[in-house]
């Protein structure tokens, strides 16, 4: 489940220096129909996107979109340590586990069943 809503992520992408246009995908997740709608010059896949480039190029050719350049980023942008929402979530969990375990106060209450 994404922490940052897709419309907010879209705004971030739209405001990147070299981005001409950014749009959200289709609700039905049919990526190729979206590609057919917008007829892009390039499709840039992220390193973790599960698309086979050769299969994608073949499907584009079948749709008369063989001029679309398909590339894959080799790695994530790694100038900064927290470069994805997954890493940010992991960092928050680690911080909370360290911080709250260290400051946790345990109190034992005697009962007829033993201490709780």
C-alpha positions as CSV (number, residue, x, y, z in Angstrom):
1,X,0.0,0.0,0.0
2,X,1.6,3.3,-1.1
3,X,2.2,5.9,1.7
4,X,2.2,8.8,-0.8
5,X,-1.0,9.0,-2.9
6,X,-0.6,8.6,-6.7
7,X,-1.8,12.1,-7.5
8,X,0.9,13.5,-5.2
9,X,3.6,11.3,-6.8
10,X,2.3,12.5,-10.2
11,X,2.8,16.1,-9.2
12,X,6.4,15.4,-8.2
13,X,7.1,13.7,-11.5
14,X,5.5,16.5,-13.5
15,X,7.7,19.0,-11.8
16,X,11.0,17.3,-12.7
17,X,13.2,19.3,-15.0
18,X,13.3,17.0,-18.0
19,X,9.7,15.7,-17.9
20,X,7.6,17.0,-20.7
21,X,4.4,15.3,-19.6
22,X,3.4,12.8,-16.9
23,X,0.1,11.0,-16.6
24,X,-1.4,8.3,-14.4
25,X,-2.0,4.8,-15.7
26,X,-5.3,3.3,-16.4
27,X,-7.6,2.1,-13.6
28,X,-7.9,-1.3,-15.3
29,X,-4.1,-1.6,-15.3
30,X,-4.0,-2.2,-19.1
31,X,-0.7,-0.5,-19.7
32,X,-0.6,-1.1,-23.5
33,X,-3.9,0.7,-24.0
34,X,-2.5,3.7,-22.2
35,X,0.6,3.5,-24.5
36,X,-1.7,3.4,-27.5
37,X,-3.6,6.4,-26.3
38,X,-0.6,8.6,-25.8
39,X,1.8,7.2,-28.4
40,X,5.0,8.2,-26.5
41,X,8.5,8.6,-28.0
42,X,10.0,6.6,-25.2
43,X,9.0,4.1,-22.5
44,X,11.5,4.1,-19.6
45,X,11.1,1.2,-17.3
46,X,12.4,1.2,-13.8
47,X,14.8,-1.5,-12.6
48,X,12.1,-3.3,-10.7
49,X,9.3,-3.1,-13.3
50,X,8.3,-6.6,-14.4
51,X,8.3,-6.1,-18.1
52,X,10.4,-8.1,-20.6
53,X,11.7,-5.5,-23.0
54,X,11.7,-7.8,-26.0
55,X,8.1,-8.9,-25.4
56,X,7.1,-5.3,-24.9
57,X,8.7,-4.2,-28.2
58,X,6.9,-7.1,-30.0
59,X,3.6,-6.0,-28.6
60,X,4.3,-2.4,-29.6
61,X,5.1,-3.5,-33.1
62,X,1.8,-5.4,-33.3
63,X,0.1,-2.1,-32.4
64,X,2.0,-0.2,-35.1
65,X,4.1,1.5,-32.4
66,X,7.5,0.1,-33.4
67,X,9.1,3.6,-33.3
68,X,8.7,3.8,-29.5
69,X,12.1,3.5,-27.9
70,X,12.0,1.1,-24.9
71,X,14.8,1.5,-22.3
72,X,15.3,0.3,-18.7
73,X,17.1,2.2,-16.0
74,X,20.0,0.1,-14.8
75,X,19.7,1.2,-11.2
76,X,17.7,3.4,-8.9
77,X,18.7,7.0,-8.3
78,X,21.1,6.5,-5.4
79,X,22.5,9.9,-4.6
80,X,20.6,9.8,-1.3
81,X,20.1,6.9,1.0
82,X,16.3,7.2,1.3
83,X,15.4,7.1,-2.3
84,X,12.2,5.1,-2.2
85,X,9.0,5.0,-0.1
86,X,9.9,1.4,0.9
87,X,13.2,2.5,2.3
88,X,11.5,5.4,4.1
89,X,9.0,3.1,5.7
90,X,11.7,0.7,6.7
91,X,13.7,3.5,8.3
92,X,10.6,4.7,10.3
93,X,10.0,1.1,11.5
94,X,13.6,0.7,12.6
95,X,13.6,4.1,14.4
96,X,10.3,3.3,16.2
97,X,11.6,-0.2,17.2
98,X,14.8,1.3,18.6
99,X,13.3,4.3,20.2
100,X,10.2,2.8,21.8
101,X,12.0,-0.4,23.0
102,X,14.6,1.8,24.7
103,X,12.0,4.0,26.5
104,X,9.5,1.3,27.2
105,X,8.7,0.8,30.9
106,X,7.6,-2.7,31.9
107,X,5.5,-3.0,35.0
108,X,4.7,-6.4,36.6
109,X,1.4,-6.7,38.4
110,X,1.0,-9.7,40.8
111,X,-2.2,-11.6,40.2
112,X,-3.5,-14.9,41.3
113,X,-2.3,-16.2,37.9
114,X,1.3,-14.9,38.4
115,X,2.8,-11.6,37.3
116,X,1.5,-9.9,34.2
